[in-house]
């Protein structure tokens, strides 16, 4: 009986360990896995470099020496073969960026020349070539924050919109 219970414990340990190390299949855009927009985005310049995560604002308590994309951290925009790797930034100061690692979970990274911070204004105006609505019925265009929805005639499913200005604090 003792041997059976030891095998059962070993089996359960292996199953739990296997699930805890599972990697999420990511898309190019992973907003459905993050669900926050924060104050802007952090771009990792070299997408193949290690990402060091910390669990405190002063970046003294190491959380991961080599965070794995899709396991330890989920980027908002993910296309590593094109060096596109952007993380949602919730807070920033001189010592750290607080980033979203997954739904409702966070970590800190040290500001360095390996990362670039973009406010949403900078990102939308200077890094984005166009915006495509995921669902115009659930998320229509508005003329301003908390304003009226804008009706565009003859807009097609794949039509894209260019961001010209961002007004006020809309996040």
N, C-alpha and C positions, 0 to 999 in steps of 0.2 A: 504494500500500500504506500509506503514511504517513497519508493522509486517512482510510482505513478504520479504522485503529487509533485515530485521534483521535475519530471518531464512536463507536466502541465504548467508549472511555473516557468520553465525554460521556454516552452512553446508560447505562452502569453507574453513573455519578455521579448521574444523575437518578433512577434506580430506587432506589439506596441512600438518597438524600435523601428520596424519597417515603415509603419504609418507616420511616425514622427519625422522621418527623414524623407518623406515623399516630396517630390518637386511638383509645383503647380505649372501646368502648361500655360504659358503667357502668350498674349496677342501683342500686336504692335501697341495698341492703346489699352490700358488696364484699369480704367476708371471704375469699372464695375467691381474690382477687387480692392479698391482703396476708398472710394466714396467721400473724399475730402479734397478741397482745392487749396487750402492754406493761403499763404501770402505770396507764393511764387513757386518756382522750380529750381532745383539744383541739377546741373548737367555734369556728369562725370566725363571729363574730356577724353580720356583713354578708356574706352569701355572694357578693355581686357585687363586692366589693372585691378589688384585686390581692393576690396572695400573694407575698411576697418570701422566697425560700429562700436559706440560707447553707450552705456546705460545712464550716464549722468550729464548734466549741462556743462560741466567743466572738462569733460572728456578725460576723466581719470580712471573710471571703472570700465574695463574692457568687456564688451559684450560678444564680439566676434572679430578674430584677426583676419578672417577671409570670408566675408558674407557671400553666400551663394545666391545668385539671382534666381527667383522663383521658389526658393526654399526659405532663406533668411530675410530676404528683402524683395519687394515687388515694385518695379519701376512703373511710373505712369506711362511713359513712352519707352519702348523697348525694341530696338533694332540694332543689336550689337554689331552685326556685320557691316553696318553703316556708321558705327560709332555714335549711335543715338541711344542715350541712356539718361533719362530724366526722372528725378524723384520729387515728390511733393514736399515742399518745405513749409512747416507750420510756424516756426519761429527762427530768428537768427540773431546772433550777437557776435562780438569779436572772438569768442572762444568756441562757438559751435553753431551748427545748423541742426535744428530738430526736424527730422524727416519722418514721413509715414513709411513704415516697413510692411504693413498689411492692415486690413480693416481694424481700426481702433488700436493699433500698436505702433510704437514709435521707438526711435533710436537717435543718437547724435553722431555727427561726423565733424571732424575738425576742418575749419576753413583752410584751404591751401590752393596752390596753383593747379591742383588736380581737379578742382571743382569750380564751376561758375554759377553764381546765383543770378536768376532773372526774376524780377517782379513780373506779375502777370501782364502789366502794361508793356514792359520791355519785350517779354516773350511773344505776346500776341502781335505786336506791331513790327518787331524786327526778326523774329525767328519763324513765324508762321506765314506760309504763302497764301493760305486760304483756309476757311472753316466750313466744314460740312455738317449740317445738323443730323443727329442720329435719328430723331423722330420729330418732324415738324409739328405734329399734332400734340404730342406730350410736352414738347419743349419749343414753342414758337419764338420767333424773334420779337424783341421788345424795342420800343423807341427810346427808352431810358430805364434806369433802375426803378422797379415797381411801377412801371409805366404801362402804356397800352400795347397790346400785341400789334405787330405790323403785318399787314396782309400784302404779300408780294404776288403779283399776277404772273402767270405763266412760268412759275418756278418749277423746275424739274427735280426729281429725286437726287440726281448727282450734281446739281448746281452748287457752286461754292461761293462763299462770301469773303471778301477781304476786310480785315480789321483796319480801320483808318485812325480812329481815336478810341481811347478808353477814358471815360469820365468818372470821377468820384471813386470812392472806396466801395467797390461792388462785390467783394468777396467776403 
